[in-house]
Amino acid sequence: MALKAGLTEQRASAGDLGITFEVNGESYSFFIPEATLKSKSKSEIVKILDDGDYTACAICCSQKKGFALCLARCLSDGKCCDDGASNCS
């Protein structure tokens, strides 16, 4: 999955900010690196998150089967699908 610039799928340092969406025991996490937190303003970081539709995808996928797979797909191409592959909306 390709995250927006300034975000990563793995924690690189203790100062990275982790964000996790979880539904029914399935979760998906991504991180804002410490360097991004230090180099960008709060509004720039919020814009990165807004532009990526992270919240919209998480809400849509919370109603689908296979939350984590759905969210990974949605953040990649905007399609909200059961198990990331079927019944897309």
N, C-alpha and C positions, 0 to 999 in steps of 0.2 A: 504494500500500500504506500502511496506517496502522500506524505503529510505536507502541509503548507510549510514554506521556508520559515525557519525559526523554531520548529517543533521536531521532536524525535520520538521514536518508539521505545528507546531504552534510556534508563538513567545513566548519565555519564559521571555525575558528581553529586555529593550530598546536598549541594545547593540548588539542584534542579527542582522545579516545581512539578509535581505529578498530579495529573487529573485523571480520575477514574469514573467511568460510567458503569453502573451495575444494575442488572435486573435478574431476579430469580437465580442468583448465584453465578450467573455468567457476567464477566466483566471485560472491559476494554480500557486500557490505560495508554496515555501518552504523556510526554514531558516537555516543559518549556525549560531549555537549558539555562543554567545560571548566567552564562554570558549574554543571552538574549534578555534576561531579566534586568541585567545591569546596563545594557546598551540601548534599550528601547524604552520609550515612555509607556506609562500604563495604557494610554489610549491606543498606542501602536500595537501593544500586545492584545488588547481587546479586539482590535480590527483583524488581526491574524485569526483569532478564534471565530469571529463573526463571518469573515470571508470563507472560512472552511465549512460552514454549516454544521459545526460539531453538535450544537444543542438540538437543531432541527433533526439531524440524523439520529441522535440518541433517542429523541421522543418517538420518532417513527418506528425505529427498530425495537423499541420497548413493547410494541404491539405485534411483533413478528416472531416466528420461531427461529431459534439460533441467534440470539442477540449479538454476540461477539462477531460472528461471521457476517451478519447483516450490517453491523456498524462499520466493519472493515471495508466492505463493498461500498456502502453509502458514502463514506469519506473519500473513497477512491474515485467513484464516477457519479455519485448522486442518486443511485438507484437503491431503494429500500426494499430488500427481498428476503423472504424466508430462507434461512440458512445461507444467505448471501447469493442464492442462485435461482429461486423460483418465486412465483406469486409476487412479482415486483410492482412497486407503485412509485 
